[in-house]
Amino acid sequence: MKALTGITTCCASRRAFAIIANGRIKAWGDSDYGSNAQSVSGVTNASRLIATESAYTAILSGGKIVCWGNSTYGNDLPESYKVLTDIIDVKSTYGAFAALRANGSVITWGNSNYGGIVCPSVLV
């Protein structure tokens, strides 16, 4: 593998790695665990990576997010979330993601067994 330069962050799933180099996303390792980042190959403004067991989310400049990897573990970002531009933070569990929006609300996606659906009682 050719040496990469301009790397600003590195993240790992269970059996793959992903980096951001000059705003672009690169991944390698086991394809069942998120190494195939072809769906986000055109991204040039990634700033942060977060991983589950086998999926990744990248926060982009401007508050958007993109995902790739295994859909059972978080690569099932709802269409309505893809247009949001106010994501300020993302956290993960083994198989789900939660994103904090600028308005203080939280959105989730991924496997419901790992927190992919917000329980209304926690919002009280």
Helices and strands as residue ranges (DSSP letters): E 7-12, E 16-21, E 24-29, G 31-33, G 38-40, E 46-51, E 55-60, E 65-69, G 71-73, H 79-82, E 87-92, E 96-101, E 106-110, G 112-114, G 120-123
